[in-house]
Each structure stands twice: as structure tokens, then as C-alpha cells.
Amino acid sequence: MEKKRMVSGITSTGKLTLGNYIGALKNFVKLQDEYEMFIFVANLHGITTPIEKEVLKNNIKQSIALYFACGLDPNKATIFIQSDISEHSELAWILTCNTNIGELNRMTQFKDKSSKVKANNGTEYIPSGLLMYPVLMAADILLYDPELVPVGKDQKQHIELARSIGERMNSKYGNMFVIPEEYTPKLGSKILDLQDPTKKMSKSSSNPKSYIALLDNIDEVKKKIKSAVTDSENLIKYDLENKPGVSNLITIYSCLKNISIEQTEQHFLGKDYGILKEEVSNEVVNLLMTIQKKYEEIINSNMIDEYLEKGAKKAKIVASKKINKVKNLVGLNYKRK
């Protein structure tokens, strides 16, 4: 039986976090035996807002090494760097010409990120990439004809746009793209900021206490969890609306222990927040120590380049076939029907 295809990528704008691991990487590792996986480092998305060259290069290499350290197997999954496959950009332009400005203006992440850019710069300068990157994301997806795309709660608008553009292209030009369904894990699709649990944990946060990076110093990790915002009730109960900080710690513990929220609540019945933070800290530390050990072996070897070359070759075959079909249907390949 042929495996269903799944595509996803993580942007190389900063350090990969515990949120990236629980919400994405952990699931990729679990699903790589079941699905035909195409996983990339989204470095083209990484230049949406200004970033220093050496920082970007380091982020790309670090992200790839962490993919492998977290358990992605290059013999099972196709792993590559986005910009190595020029068809991503090529398809993005074709899709841009079939996308409305109104669709992009409505994207909530554009509104959020552009307001942050203005606040940080104190000017009206907003990179056009902030507006256009959902089209590139649609190209990232549609290029590989996946049946499923892993989506976090804050990315649902993007998969909806990709589906909308794909359906529009199919209607206008014929059978061009597979229209994917979203895949959202039952638990852990959105890990929250440790200092402001009304927000998602983000690697681009200006407050280092708000997130746990996978390569963080272990002692610092313990301090971050110990200082995580909770509430004054001292009742370990999952209630995302009224107890977001506690609920976030419960989610982290449940995901790392591979147990349900209910099992976690039962485990901590009658215990206080100090115990909760201590046990969450132990689980996180054990995970990070394992990942960091593997990371050090990989980052100092030749494995990264070998694996990326292998992944890029496989991705290129699929991508070039798809872009050729798109060009034929759109009329860009004028000699062909």
C-alpha cells in the first residue's frame, strides 16, 4: 500500500524551541514510518525580516542538525533546505499572480508581525515579505502534492489559503494540485510562552525566559521552568482559559511522558506547583540532554552535507516534475500543449 505524503518545514529565524519539538519535530519522528515525509528548513522564510548573513547560515545548519538529533531519519524522510530547490520560489511567483491582495491583508499573522516591526523600528517600514510569505508557504505545500500538512493552531489560516489557491488553480487551469488536509496533533500543537501564557512560545521572542531552546544550558532551563508564570490558586488543573500557565506545564509534561491530560492531572492530584515545576523540569532536562548529546555528534561531522545532498536530490525530482506540469497548464512552456 502506497504511503500518504506529508510536507512541513520550520523557519530558520532563530533557535528551535521546546515548542517546536513538541508541536512539530516529535510528531515528524513518530510519523516518518507511516507517511512519506518531506521536511525542510524554511530559510527563504527566514529572510522575511532583516537577519545577519552569518546568523542565518548558523541557524540553517543548527536547525538541520537538530532535526537529526531529535530523531528524523534521512533514510525514512526526505530532508532538505528550502532554497536548494528553486522550484519553491518559481511556483510562489506563479501563485502570487493568482492571489488577491485582500486575501493577504486578512492574514492575522501579517497584522501581528507588521505591528511588531513598526513598534521595534519606530517607522512605517514593513518588509513586503511579511505580506507575501503565505504565498511562498502555499508553494512549499502544493509543490509536493501532499495529502496531509501538519498545522499548528496559529497556522490554520495559512493552510486554508494554500487550499484556496490550489482549488483556484485547479478550477482555472485543470488538474494541477492535490488539495491537502490539515494534520493537527491532539495534544501539544501550541506550547505557550513561559512568561506570558496568553502567547505562543516563540524562538523570536525578545525575552529569553519566555522560551526553552533545545540547545539551552541545562541550568538555565531549570531556572526558566522554575520562574514560569502560574497563578495563586496552587491547584494543578487543566483550564486553558483561566489557568493558562499551569495548563501549559501540564501539556508539556503530558507530551513528554506520552500520557493524557487526565492522567497528568491524576498524577499531580493534591500536589503543589513546586512539585509540578520540578517534575516538568526533570522531563525537559532528560529530553534536552539526549538531544544535545546527539547534536554535538552530528554538528561536528560530515553527516549534514551528505544527508542534505541526498534529500535535495529526491525533493528536486518531485519538485521539477510538478513545476513543469504547472508551466504546461499555465502556458509558460509555449511549445507544449
N, C-alpha and C positions, 0 to 999 in steps of 0.2 A: 504494500500500500504506500503510495507516494505521500511524503510528509507535507503538511501545510507550511507555507513560508511566513516568516515573521521578520520585520525590519525595525531597527531602532538605532538611535545614536545619542550620545551625551556631548553637550557643548564644552569646548576646551577653554572656558573663560576663567577658570580658577581650579582650586583644589577639589577633588572628588570627596564627597562627604558621606557620613553615615546615612543620610537621607538618600543619596544616590545609590548606595549599596542596597538598602532595604527596599527602596521603591523600584529599582531597576536591575542592578547587577545580580543580586541574589536570585531574582526571577529568571534572568537570562541563563544563569548557570543551571537552574532547575529545569528549564525548558529546552536546553540545547540538544537533549537526546530525543525529545518529542517533536521538535519543529526544525525546519531548515532555516537557520538563523543567519541574518546579515546584520552585523553590528559594526558601527563605525564611530570614530571620533569626529564630531562635527566642528572641524576647525574653521570652515567658512563662516559658520555662525559665530565663531569666536572673535571675528573682526567686526561684528555689528557695531560695537562701540570701541573707541580707541584702546589699543593694547600694545605694549612694547614688544618688539620683534623677539627678543631673547626670552621674554616671559611666555609668549605664545608658543615658541618652539619647545620650551621646557614643559609647558602644560600638556602639549600633544604627546610627548614621549612619556611623561608621567602617567597620563590617562591610559595609554596603551599598556604600559607595564602593570598598572593596577587592574585592568581588565583581566589580564592573565593571572595575576596574583590572587584575584577573587575567585578564580576557578573557570573562566571561559577557556575552552579548549580549541585551539586553531585547527585541530583535526575534525572537530564537530561543527564549529561555527565559522562563518566567513567574516573575518575581522580586518578592517582596513581604515585608512584615513580618507575622509570625505573628498579633499581636494585632489587626491591621487586619481579620482575618477571624474574626469572633466565633464562627463555627461550630466552630472548633478547641476552644474551651472548652465549648461546648454538647455536642458529641459526647463530649468527655472525661468529662463527668458521666454521660452515659448508659452509657458503657463502664465507668466506675467502679462503677456499680451492677450490673455483670455481671462483676466481677473479684474474686477472693478475696484476702484479706489475706495468706494463706500464699504466694501467688504473688509478691506484692510483697516480703515479708520475705526471700525466697530470692534476690533480685537482688543480685549481688555488688557492684555499684556503690553500692547503698544501704548495705551493710555498710561499704564502704571510706569513703564520704563522711561517713556519720554518725559514724564513729570519728574522722575528721579534725576534724569540727565539735566533738566533745566535747574533743578534745585542744587545739584552739585556744581554746575558750571556757572550758574548765575546769569545765563544768557538764553536766548531763544534757539540756539543751535541744537538741532535734533538730527542725528545721522539718518539718512534715508533708509539705511539698512534696517533700522528699528521698525519701519513701516513695512518693508518688503520681505523681511526674513520668513514670514509664514508661507510665502510662495515657494521659497527655496525648500522649506520643510515639506511642502506638498510634493515637490520634485523628488526629494530624498525618499519619500514613501512610494509614490506612483512609479518611479523608475524601475522598481524591483517586483512589481505585481504581487505584493504580499496579501495574504488573506487576513492577517492579523497585525495590528500595531500596538505595542504596549503604550499605554497612555496614563499619565498622572492626572489627578483631578484638575490641575491648573492648565493642562494641555488639551482638554476636550475640545475647545474652540478650534484648535489647530487641525485635529483630525477631521472635524466637521467641515472645515474649509477645504482640506485635501479631498474629501469625499465629494464635496460640491463641485470643485474644479474638475475632478475626474469624470463625474457624471456629465458635466457640461461639455467636456471634450469628446466624450463618447457619443453624446447626442449630436454634436456638430460635425464630427469627422468620421464616426463609425466606431467599431470595436477597438479602442485604443488601450484602455487601462482596466485592470481588476480593481473593483471598488472595495477597499479593505474595511473590516470591522475593527472596533477598538477592543483591546485586551486590558482590563484593569484588575490588578490583584485584589482579592477580597480584603486584604489587610496590608497596611503599610504603604499605600500608594502616595501618601503625603505625610512625611515626617516634619514636625513643626520646629520652629525657631526655639531654642532653649531659653532665651531671654524674653522673647515676645511670641508666645504660642498662638497668637492670632495670625501669624505669618508662617509661610513655608520655610524650612531650613534651607538656606541658600549659601552656596560657595562664594557668591559675590558680595555677601554681607560685609559691611564695614566694621561690625563688632565681632571679633574673633571668639568671644564667649558664647555667641549665639548658635554656632555650628560645631560639629566634630568632623574634622578632616581625617581621612583614612590614614594619613601619614603623620598625624599629630603626635607630639610627645605624650607618652602614656601618663606621666604625672599630670600634665596639663589636661588630659581627657578626664581624669578623676576629678580635678578641680571644677571643670566645666559642668559635669553632671551634678556635683555637689551643690553648685550655685544655680542650678536650673530652677526657673520660676515655677512655683506650685500655687498654693493658696493657704489660708489659715485654718481650714477645716480639719486637716490631718486625717482625712478619710480616703482610703485608696479605692476609688470607684471610677469606672469609665463613664464620663459625662462630658463629651467634647464641647458642648455649648457652655456649660457652667464651670467645668474644671479642665480647661484645655491643656494646661501644663502637666497635670497628673495623668490625664488621658494619653498625652504624648509619650510619657515614660512607660505607661502600661503597654502602649503599642510597640515601642522599641523592644521591651522585654519579651512580649508575645512573639514578635517576628524572629528574634534571635534564638528563642527557645523552641520555635515552631509549635506553639500551643495557641489555643484560642484566648480571646479577651476574657471570657468567663473563667477559664482555668487559671489565668493570671490573677483575676480578682479573688478567686477562692484561695489561691496560694498566699496572697497578702492579707487575707481576712484578719482583722484585729491588729495588724502591724502598722507602724507609723511611716512617715515619709522618709525618715533617715534610713530605715531598712530598705524601702523601695529604691532609693537612690544608690545605696550600697550594692544591692543585687543587680541593678541595671548596669552600674559601673563595672562589676565583675564580668558580666556577659559581653559588654562592649570591649573591655580591655582584652579579654581572651580572643575575641574576633580580630581585633586590630593587631595584636601581637603575631597571630598566624599570618595575616595578610602582609604585614610589614616584613616578616622574615622571607616570605616568597618574593616580595617586591625587590628586596636587596639582591637576591639571586638573579632575578630577571633583568633589572636595570643595568647591571654591570656585565651582562653577557651579550652575545650576538643574536640572541633569540628574537628580539624585537624586529629587527630588519628582515630576518628570514621569514617570520610569521606574516609580517605586513606585505611582503612581496607575494607570498602565496595567496593571501586574502585578496589583494588588489587584482591579481590575475583572474581569479574566479569572479569577482564583482564586475570587472571590466567586460567579461564575456556577456554577462546578463545585461549590463547597462548599455553596451554598444548595440546589442540586438534590439533593445527597446527603443533607443533614440532613433535608430534607423527606421523602425516601424512608424514612429511618431512623425518623422520628417516626410516619409512617404505619404502618410494620411493628410498631413497639413499642406503638402505641396512644395516643401522646401527642396526635396530631391526632384528637380524638374524633369529629369529624363525618365523617371519611373512613374508608373501609373498608381 
